[in-house]
Amino acid sequence: MEQNQKKLHTGDKGLTTLQPGSQVSKADERVEAIGSAEEIIAALGSVRAVTTCPIFTSKLIRVQKTLRTMAAGLADPRGGKFVFSAEEIDYLEADMEKMREKLTEADWQDALPGGCEQSARLDVARAVTRRAERALITMDKRYAVAETFKVYVNRLGDWLLVNARYSDLLNEEEKTKAAETVSPAPAAQTVTVPAPAPTDPTVQAVLEAVMNRLGGGQVLDLGKATRLIEAIEKKAVETGKKAVIAVVNAEGNPIAVHCMDGAFLVSYEVAVKKAYTAVAVKMPTSELSKLVQPGGTFYGLQNLDKIVTFGGGIPLYVGGVIVGGLGVSGGTGEEDHVLASYGVSVFPSI
């Protein structure tokens, strides 16, 4: 027992094990290089945590796995057991070319980290990669480092830089598109209704008459919102789901929010945002999720604070006019979308 205890604490004396039965100083060049590779893997994990694009996520995972292989190979540089082919280098170069075609000189000139959260994390990962490259060169002076490892890390730094600037470009483009999409309609197409005290029956009658003329029927009120929520809750109970259900008006302001027993605390805020998003972009959030991927029409919109881009939010229409939005949160995006769709199907009879 005493011997085992001593083995567990050899790191206290500045030693570490690279291979079974082989202990070296933590100041060894190999340890520095391996640690640097692990730092890149962690930095890329930080990027994965904020990206919403499944395609880019798969790219990051591929790079992380390649770096993990490299780290193992650095621990045993002469063994030749942990290697990868030049195909991984070609993969990075081909991907960079696709992005560079869309970048202009203005996208590079005077660019500073922080254009958006994703690009900022990519810039950090690139800085870590450059340090790792220096560690590899230092290690190579004493130990044999595979040429593929050195070229890959060099190319990886370039790839991360291009991705960072490409993320900034798409973020700015989609911010502009989002502003145009959610901006108010031109004055000539907008019906302006005087708004005296909301409790005045005459005002309520005028509002309903305007909505009827537009094809929107009666204004969505608390009574209708409550009945809609009750119908969805009944369906949720039947299917064993615990959710938060939110209904907002045509301006995206909450009318009613109901928390079922056992629903997640975070689901309250998410449900309200889903309902708001459905009204703001005039489409189900499940459809929006496909349009916020890199290269998509609304890429970057997911960075806005009140926007949610996964299933569960659907606009409510009456006669082709949006009268409000419905948001459901508690399960997966698909499960929430099913419950919200059910709510839309029964809404006309509420």
C-alpha positions in Angstrom: 0.0 0.0 0.0 2.8 2.4 0.9 4.6 1.7 -2.4 1.4 2.3 -4.4 0.9 5.6 -2.6 4.4 6.7 -3.6 3.8 5.9 -7.2 0.6 8.0 -7.2 2.6 11.1 -6.2 5.7 10.9 -8.4 4.4 14.1 -10.1 5.0 16.0 -6.9 8.7 15.7 -7.7 8.4 17.1 -11.2 8.3 13.7 -13.0 5.7 12.3 -15.3 5.3 9.0 -17.3 5.3 9.2 -21.1 5.5 5.4 -21.6 5.1 2.5 -19.2 8.2 2.3 -17.1 9.6 5.5 -18.4 9.5 8.6 -16.3 10.9 12.0 -17.4 11.0 15.5 -16.1 8.0 17.7 -16.7 10.5 20.2 -18.2 11.3 17.7 -21.0 10.6 19.0 -24.5 8.3 16.1 -25.2 6.1 17.0 -22.2 5.9 20.6 -23.3 4.9 19.6 -26.9 2.3 17.1 -25.6 0.8 19.7 -23.2 0.6 22.2 -26.0 -1.3 19.7 -28.2 -3.7 19.1 -25.4 -4.3 22.9 -25.0 -5.3 23.1 -28.6 -7.8 20.3 -28.1 -9.3 22.1 -25.1 -9.4 25.4 -27.0 -11.3 23.8 -29.9 -13.7 22.3 -27.4 -14.4 25.9 -26.3 -15.3 26.8 -29.9 -17.5 23.7 -30.2 -19.4 24.9 -27.1 -20.7 28.0 -28.9 -21.1 26.9 -32.5 -24.6 25.9 -33.6 -23.5 24.5 -37.0 -23.4 20.7 -37.0 -21.1 20.8 -40.1 -18.5 23.0 -38.4 -18.9 20.9 -35.2 -17.9 17.8 -37.1 -14.9 19.6 -38.5 -13.7 20.6 -35.1 -14.2 17.0 -33.8 -12.1 15.7 -36.7 -9.3 18.1 -35.8 -9.5 17.2 -32.1 -9.2 13.5 -32.8 -6.2 14.1 -35.1 -4.5 16.2 -32.4 -5.1 13.4 -29.9 -3.4 11.0 -32.2 -0.5 13.4 -32.5 -0.2 13.8 -28.7 0.1 10.1 -28.3 2.7 10.0 -31.1 4.7 12.7 -29.4 4.9 10.6 -26.2 6.5 7.8 -28.3 8.2 9.6 -31.2 10.3 6.5 -32.2 7.6 3.9 -31.9 5.6 5.0 -35.0 2.4 3.6 -33.7 0.4 6.8 -33.5 0.4 8.4 -36.9 -2.0 10.0 -39.4 -1.8 10.5 -43.2 -1.2 13.6 -45.2 -4.9 13.4 -46.0 -5.6 15.4 -42.8 -3.4 18.2 -44.1 -5.1 18.2 -47.5 -8.4 18.4 -45.7 -7.5 21.6 -43.9 -6.1 23.2 -47.1 -9.1 22.3 -49.2 -11.5 23.7 -46.5 -9.4 26.9 -46.3 -9.7 27.5 -50.1 -13.5 27.4 -49.9 -13.6 30.1 -47.3 -10.9 32.3 -48.9 -12.9 32.5 -52.1 -15.5 34.5 -50.1 -13.1 36.7 -48.1 -11.9 40.0 -49.4 -8.9 42.1 -48.4 -11.1 44.2 -46.2 -12.0 41.2 -44.2 -8.4 40.7 -43.3 -7.1 44.2 -43.0 -6.9 45.5 -39.4 -9.0 42.6 -38.2 -8.9 42.2 -34.4 -10.2 39.3 -32.2 -13.7 39.9 -30.8 -15.8 40.3 -33.9 -18.1 37.7 -32.5 -17.8 35.1 -29.8 -17.0 32.2 -32.2 -14.3 34.1 -34.0 -12.8 35.3 -30.7 -12.5 31.7 -29.5 -11.0 30.6 -32.8 -8.4 33.4 -32.5 -7.5 32.1 -29.0 -7.2 28.6 -30.4 -4.9 29.9 -33.2 -2.6 31.6 -30.7 -2.4 28.3 -28.7 -1.6 26.4 -31.9 1.2 28.8 -32.8 2.7 28.2 -29.4 2.3 24.4 -29.9 4.2 24.7 -33.2 7.1 26.4 -31.5 7.1 23.6 -28.9 7.3 21.0 -31.7 10.2 22.7 -33.3 12.0 22.8 -30.0 11.3 19.1 -29.4 12.5 18.3 -32.9 16.0 19.5 -32.1 16.4 16.6 -29.6 13.9 14.0 -30.6 12.5 13.0 -33.9 9.2 14.6 -34.7 7.2 13.3 -37.6 7.2 15.7 -40.5 3.5 15.2 -40.8 3.0 16.5 -37.3 4.9 19.7 -37.9 3.2 20.5 -41.2 -0.2 19.7 -39.8 0.2 22.1 -36.8 1.4 24.8 -39.1 -1.5 24.4 -41.4 -3.9 24.2 -38.5 -2.9 27.7 -37.4 -3.8 29.0 -40.9 -7.1 27.1 -40.9 -8.1 28.6 -37.6 -7.3 32.1 -38.7 -9.3 31.7 -41.9 -12.2 30.3 -39.9 -12.1 33.2 -37.5 -12.3 35.8 -40.2 -14.9 33.8 -42.1 -17.0 33.7 -38.9 -16.7 37.5 -38.6 -17.8 37.9 -42.2 -20.9 35.7 -41.9 -21.8 37.2 -38.5 -21.9 40.8 -40.0 -23.8 39.7 -43.1 -26.5 37.9 -41.1 -26.8 40.7 -38.6 -27.7 43.0 -41.5 -30.1 40.4 -43.0 -31.7 39.9 -39.6 -32.2 43.6 -39.1 -33.9 43.8 -42.5 -36.1 40.8 -41.8 -37.4 41.8 -38.4 -37.7 45.5 -39.2 -41.2 47.1 -39.2 -43.1 47.0 -42.5 -43.1 50.3 -44.6 -45.6 52.9 -43.4 -47.7 52.4 -46.5 -48.3 48.8 -45.6 -48.9 49.3 -41.9 -52.4 49.8 -40.4 -52.2 52.3 -37.5 -54.9 51.9 -34.9 -55.4 54.6 -32.2 -55.0 53.1 -28.8 -57.1 54.7 -26.0 -57.5 52.8 -22.7 -57.3 49.1 -23.5 -60.3 48.4 -21.2 -62.6 50.6 -23.2 -65.1 48.2 -25.0 -65.3 50.6 -28.0 -61.5 50.3 -28.5 -61.7 46.5 -28.2 -64.4 46.5 -30.9 -62.3 48.7 -33.2 -59.3 46.4 -32.8 -61.3 43.3 -33.6 -62.9 45.0 -36.6 -59.4 45.9 -38.0 -58.1 42.4 -37.4 -61.2 41.0 -39.1 -60.7 43.2 -42.1 -57.0 42.0 -42.3 -58.1 38.4 -42.0 -56.8 38.1 -38.5 -60.0 37.5 -36.6 -60.2 38.6 -33.0 -57.2 39.8 -31.1 -55.4 37.1 -29.1 -56.3 37.7 -25.5 -55.6 36.2 -22.1 -58.6 33.9 -22.2 -57.7 32.4 -25.6 -54.0 32.1 -24.5 -55.1 30.3 -21.3 -57.3 27.9 -23.2 -54.6 27.1 -25.7 -52.1 26.4 -22.9 -54.6 24.1 -21.2 -55.1 22.1 -24.4 -51.3 21.7 -24.9 -50.8 20.8 -21.2 -53.4 18.0 -21.5 -51.5 16.7 -24.5 -48.2 16.9 -22.7 -49.6 14.9 -19.8 -50.9 12.3 -22.2 -47.4 11.9 -23.7 -45.5 12.0 -20.5 -43.9 15.4 -21.1 -43.2 18.2 -18.6 -42.9 21.5 -20.3 -43.2 25.3 -20.0 -45.8 26.8 -22.5 -45.7 30.4 -23.5 -48.0 32.5 -25.6 -47.1 36.0 -26.9 -49.0 38.6 -28.9 -48.2 39.8 -32.4 -45.5 42.2 -30.9 -43.8 39.3 -29.2 -44.9 40.4 -25.7 -45.9 37.5 -23.3 -49.6 37.1 -22.7 -49.4 34.0 -20.6 -46.7 31.5 -19.5 -47.5 28.2 -17.7 -44.9 26.0 -16.0 -46.0 22.4 -15.6 -44.9 20.6 -12.4 -41.4 19.1 -12.8 -40.4 21.3 -15.8 -36.8 22.5 -16.0 -36.2 25.9 -14.5 -34.4 27.1 -17.7 -37.4 26.1 -19.8 -39.3 29.2 -18.7 -36.9 31.6 -20.4 -36.4 29.3 -23.4 -40.2 28.9 -24.0 -40.7 32.7 -24.0 -37.8 33.2 -26.4 -39.1 30.5 -28.7 -42.5 32.2 -28.9 -40.9 35.6 -29.5 -38.6 34.2 -32.2 -41.5 32.6 -34.1 -43.2 36.0 -34.3 -40.0 38.0 -35.0 -38.9 35.9 -38.0 -42.4 34.7 -39.0 -41.6 31.0 -39.1 -41.3 28.0 -36.8 -38.0 27.9 -34.9 -37.4 24.4 -36.3 -37.1 25.9 -39.8 -35.0 28.8 -38.6 -32.4 26.3 -37.2 -31.6 25.3 -40.8 -31.1 28.9 -41.9 -28.6 29.9 -39.2 -25.9 27.5 -40.3 -22.7 29.0 -41.8 -23.6 30.1 -45.3 -27.3 30.1 -44.5 -29.6 33.0 -45.0 -29.8 33.9 -41.3 -26.4 32.9 -40.1 -25.4 35.0 -37.1 -29.0 35.6 -36.1 -28.5 33.0 -33.4 -26.2 35.4 -31.6 -29.0 37.8 -30.8 -30.0 37.5 -27.1 -33.8 37.0 -27.6 -33.5 34.5 -30.5 -33.8 30.7 -30.1 -33.0 28.5 -33.1 -34.2 25.0 -32.1 -37.7 23.5 -32.4 -40.6 24.4 -30.2 -41.7 27.9 -31.4 -44.4 28.4 -34.0 -46.3 31.6 -35.0 -50.1 31.7 -34.6 -52.1 32.8 -37.7 -55.7 33.7 -38.2 -56.7 34.3 -41.8 -53.1 34.5 -42.9 -52.2 37.2 -40.4 -49.9 36.6 -37.4 -51.8 37.2 -34.2 -49.2 35.8 -31.8 -46.6 33.1 -31.1 -46.4 29.9 -29.2 -43.3 28.5 -27.4 -42.9 25.1 -25.8 -39.8 24.0 -23.9 -39.1 20.9 -21.8 -37.9 18.1 -24.1 -35.8 17.9 -27.2 -36.3 20.4 -30.0 -38.3 17.7 -31.9 -40.5 16.9 -28.9 -41.2 20.5 -28.2 -42.0 21.1 -31.9 -44.6 18.2 -31.8 -46.4 19.8 -28.8 -46.3 23.2 -30.4 -47.7 21.9 -33.6 -50.5 20.3 -31.7 -51.3 23.6 -30.2 -51.4 25.2 -33.6 -53.8 22.5 -34.8 -56.3 23.2 -32.1 -55.9 27.0 -32.0 -58.7 27.7 -34.5 -61.2 25.9 -32.3 -60.0 27.7 -29.1 
